[in-house]
Amino acid sequence: MTAPVFVDTNILVYWRDSSEVAKQARALEWLDTLWRERRGRTSTQVLAEYYSAVTRKPKIRMSAEDAWRDVQALVSWNPCSVTVDLLNRARAIEHKYRLSWWDCQIVAAAQTQGCSLLLTEDLQDGANYDNVVARNPFVLGVSEEHMAYAPAPKSTSRYRGRGRPRTRPPRSVATGRLP
C-alpha cells in the first residue's frame, strides 16, 4: 500500500524505550519502513507530546538535545499543525465518535493529511473513522499492512436480533400446516 500512514505519540516513544524490547523492535520496524517509503505522517501535537514524554519518563530519560534531534528529523514528515480548521474537524469527530479531545485531534490530523492508516495504541484496533483505520502496530505487523484496509469480517451471532419480530401467517394448531 502506498497511502500515507499517521504515527501517534506512543509509537515514537516505544521507538526510544529500551525497557519494552518487543514493542521497541516493532516500532522500529514500522518507522524504518515509513522512512524508507516516505509515507510517515504526524502532527505538531504528536511531536510536542513525544518530546515531553522522552525527556521526562524515568525509563527513557533522553537528553533534551537528543529528543530535539528526533523532533527535527520528524519535521521532514511535514507534520500537520493545529489550526482552526483542524479544531473544527476534531470537534465534528468528537460529536460523531465520542472520543477524547486529544484523540479527536489525532484523527483529524490523519484525515487532513490523507492518511488511510493511523498507528496508535490509544484507539480501538480496527476502528474506522471516516476512512482512517486505527490499528495497533503491536498487533498489526508491517508485512500485514494491506490487511488493515480490508473490511472487517461480519460476525454472525447465534442469537436472533431483538428488532421487530418477523410476521408469518398463523399455523393451524391441529395440523401444523399453514391454513
C-alpha positions as CSV (number, residue, x, y, z in Angstrom):
1,M,0.0,0.0,0.0
2,T,1.3,3.4,-0.8
3,A,-1.0,5.6,1.3
4,P,0.4,7.8,4.0
5,V,0.4,6.4,7.5
6,F,-0.1,8.6,10.6
7,V,2.0,7.7,13.6
8,D,0.8,8.6,17.1
9,T,3.0,9.5,20.1
10,N,3.1,6.1,21.7
11,I,4.8,4.5,18.7
12,L,7.5,7.2,18.7
13,V,8.0,6.8,22.5
14,Y,8.4,3.0,22.2
15,W,11.0,3.6,19.4
16,R,13.2,5.0,22.2
17,D,12.0,2.9,25.1
18,S,14.6,0.0,25.6
19,S,12.7,-1.3,28.6
20,E,9.9,-2.6,26.2
21,V,12.1,-4.8,23.9
22,A,9.3,-6.3,21.8
23,K,7.4,-3.0,21.3
24,Q,10.6,-1.2,20.6
25,A,11.5,-3.7,17.8
26,R,8.0,-3.4,16.3
27,A,8.1,0.4,16.5
28,L,11.5,0.5,14.8
29,E,10.3,-1.9,12.1
30,W,7.3,0.4,11.3
31,L,9.3,3.6,11.4
32,D,12.1,2.2,9.2
33,T,9.5,1.2,6.6
34,L,7.8,4.6,6.7
35,W,11.1,6.5,6.5
36,R,12.3,4.3,3.6
37,E,9.0,4.7,1.7
38,R,8.5,8.3,2.7
39,R,4.9,7.6,3.9
40,G,5.2,8.7,7.5
41,R,2.9,11.5,8.8
42,T,2.4,13.0,12.2
43,S,1.3,16.3,13.8
44,T,2.9,19.0,15.8
45,Q,0.7,17.8,18.7
46,V,2.4,14.4,18.5
47,L,5.9,15.9,18.3
48,A,5.2,18.0,21.4
49,E,3.9,15.0,23.3
50,Y,6.9,12.9,22.2
51,Y,9.4,15.5,23.3
52,S,7.8,15.8,26.7
53,A,7.5,12.1,27.2
54,V,11.0,11.0,26.3
55,T,12.7,13.8,28.3
56,R,10.6,13.2,31.4
57,K,9.9,9.4,31.6
58,P,12.3,7.8,34.1
59,K,12.6,4.7,31.9
60,I,13.7,6.6,28.9
61,R,15.2,9.9,30.1
62,M,16.7,11.1,26.9
63,S,18.6,14.3,26.9
64,A,16.7,17.4,25.6
65,E,19.3,17.7,22.8
66,D,18.8,14.1,21.6
67,A,15.0,14.4,21.8
68,W,15.1,17.6,19.9
69,R,17.2,16.0,17.2
70,D,14.4,13.3,16.8
71,V,11.8,16.1,16.6
72,Q,13.8,17.9,13.9
73,A,14.2,14.7,11.9
74,L,10.4,14.0,12.2
75,V,9.7,17.5,10.9
76,S,10.7,16.1,7.4
77,W,7.3,14.3,7.6
78,N,5.7,17.7,7.3
79,P,3.6,17.5,10.5
80,C,0.1,18.8,10.5
81,S,-0.2,21.9,12.6
82,V,-3.1,22.6,15.0
83,T,-5.2,25.2,13.1
84,V,-8.7,26.4,13.5
85,D,-9.8,24.1,10.6
86,L,-8.2,21.2,12.4
87,L,-10.0,22.1,15.6
88,N,-13.3,22.3,13.8
89,R,-12.8,18.9,12.2
90,A,-11.8,17.5,15.6
91,R,-15.0,18.9,17.1
92,A,-17.1,17.1,14.4
93,I,-15.2,13.9,15.2
94,E,-15.9,14.3,18.9
95,H,-19.6,14.7,18.2
96,K,-19.7,11.7,15.9
97,Y,-17.5,9.2,17.6
98,R,-17.3,10.4,21.3
99,L,-13.5,10.1,21.5
100,S,-11.3,12.1,23.9
101,W,-10.5,15.6,22.7
102,W,-6.8,14.7,22.1
103,D,-7.7,11.6,20.1
104,C,-10.1,13.7,18.0
105,Q,-7.2,16.0,17.1
106,I,-5.1,13.0,16.1
107,V,-7.8,11.5,13.9
108,A,-8.5,15.0,12.4
109,A,-4.7,15.4,11.6
110,A,-4.6,12.0,10.0
111,Q,-7.7,12.8,7.9
112,T,-6.2,16.2,6.9
113,Q,-3.1,14.5,5.7
114,G,-5.0,11.9,3.6
115,C,-3.8,9.0,5.7
116,S,-5.7,5.7,5.4
117,L,-4.0,4.2,8.4
118,L,-3.4,5.6,11.9
119,L,-0.9,3.7,14.1
120,T,-1.9,4.0,17.7
121,E,-2.4,2.0,20.9
122,D,-4.9,4.6,22.1
123,L,-7.9,3.8,19.9
124,Q,-9.8,0.6,19.3
125,D,-7.9,-1.6,16.9
126,G,-9.6,-1.7,13.6
127,A,-12.0,1.2,14.2
128,N,-12.7,3.2,11.1
129,Y,-13.1,7.0,11.5
130,D,-14.3,8.2,8.1
131,N,-11.8,6.2,6.1
132,V,-8.9,6.4,8.6
133,V,-8.4,3.0,10.1
134,A,-6.9,2.9,13.6
135,R,-4.6,-0.1,14.1
136,N,-2.4,-1.1,16.9
137,P,1.1,-1.5,15.4
138,F,2.0,-4.1,18.0
139,V,-0.8,-6.3,16.7
140,L,-0.5,-5.5,13.0
141,G,2.8,-6.3,11.5
142,V,4.4,-4.2,8.8
143,S,4.0,-7.1,6.3
144,E,0.3,-7.3,7.2
145,E,-0.4,-3.7,6.4
146,H,-2.6,-4.5,3.4
147,M,-4.9,-6.3,5.8
148,A,-5.5,-3.1,7.7
149,Y,-7.6,-1.7,4.8
150,A,-9.8,-4.8,4.3
151,P,-13.2,-4.5,5.7
152,A,-13.6,-6.4,9.0
153,P,-15.5,-9.7,8.6
154,K,-19.0,-9.6,9.8
155,S,-19.5,-11.6,12.9
156,T,-22.5,-13.9,12.9
157,S,-24.5,-14.3,16.1
158,R,-26.3,-17.4,17.1
159,Y,-28.9,-15.3,18.8
160,R,-31.8,-13.8,17.0
161,G,-31.9,-10.0,16.8
162,R,-34.1,-8.0,19.1
163,G,-35.7,-6.0,16.3
164,R,-39.3,-6.2,15.1
165,P,-40.5,-9.8,15.0
166,R,-41.0,-11.5,11.6
167,T,-44.5,-11.8,10.6
168,R,-45.6,-15.2,9.4
169,P,-49.1,-16.5,8.6
170,P,-50.5,-18.4,11.6
171,R,-50.2,-22.2,11.6
172,S,-53.1,-24.4,12.1
173,V,-52.7,-25.8,15.6
174,A,-54.3,-29.1,14.7
175,T,-52.3,-29.9,11.6
176,G,-49.2,-27.8,12.0
177,R,-49.7,-26.7,8.4
178,L,-50.5,-23.3,7.0
179,P,-54.2,-22.6,6.5
